[in-house]
Amino acid sequence: MIKNFLQELRTQRWDDHRYYHHSRINQSLHFVSALSFLFAYVMLFFDPVVSALVGWLVSMTSRQAGHFFFEPKGYDHVNHATHEHKEDIKVGYNLQRKVVLMSIWALSPMVLYFDPTLFGLFKPWVTMGDFTRQVAKIWLAVGIGGLLFRTVHLFFIRDIETGLVWATKIITDPFNDLKLYHKAPLFLMKGELIDPGLEKHVKHAA
C-alpha cells in the first residue's frame, strides 16, 4: 500500500511538472513561492495570521501568476497534448478551478464590510490592524477549505488514495519545488525562457 502511494505521488508530481512547468519564469516564481511557503509553514506555529498573509499575498500570487501569465497555453509538442486535454485530466486545481478559488480569496474580505462580526465569530474590527488580522484568519480558512474540498471531491470522482496522494503532494510541493526549480532563476538570467531539458526527460520517461 505504501509503495503504491509513493508511486502515485511520483506520478502526480511528474505529470504536474511536465504539463505545467515549461516556462523558466514560471519555474522561478515557483522557487520564490516555495521559499515563502516554507516561511509560512514555520510561522504557522508562531503566528498563523502572518502565515496566512505570506501564504496568500506572496506564495499563492507568485505561484499562480506563473501559471496564468507565463506558461504556454498552446499545443504541447513535448507531451503531444492540447491545453484543453491537460486541463481535463488535471487531478487538482486546473486553471478554471483556480480562477474560482482565487476569486473566493480576493472577494472574501468584503464579507467583513457587510458583517464585521462574520456571523458572530469576530469582534467588530476598529483599526486596520484588526481588519487585517481578521482577513488573514478568513484566508487561512479559505486555504484549508480549498485543500479539504478538493481532497474529498477526489474521493468521489476518483478514489480515496488519489485524494490523499494529491493532498500530500500539495502540502509537500514547496519542498519538491525548491529541489526542482532552485536553478531556474539562473537559467532565466541567461536568457532561457523555456526549459530545454523537459523534452529529453519526457522522452526518457516514455
Secondary structure as UniProt FT lines:
FT   HELIX           2..20
FT   HELIX           24..43
FT   TURN            44..46
FT   HELIX           48..54
FT   HELIX           55..60
FT   HELIX           61..65
FT   HELIX           66..70
FT   TURN            77..80
FT   HELIX           83..89
FT   HELIX           95..107
FT   HELIX           108..110
FT   HELIX           111..114
FT   TURN            116..121
FT   HELIX           128..157
FT   HELIX           160..181
FT   TURN            182..183
FT   HELIX           184..189
FT   TURN            190..191
FT   HELIX           197..205
//
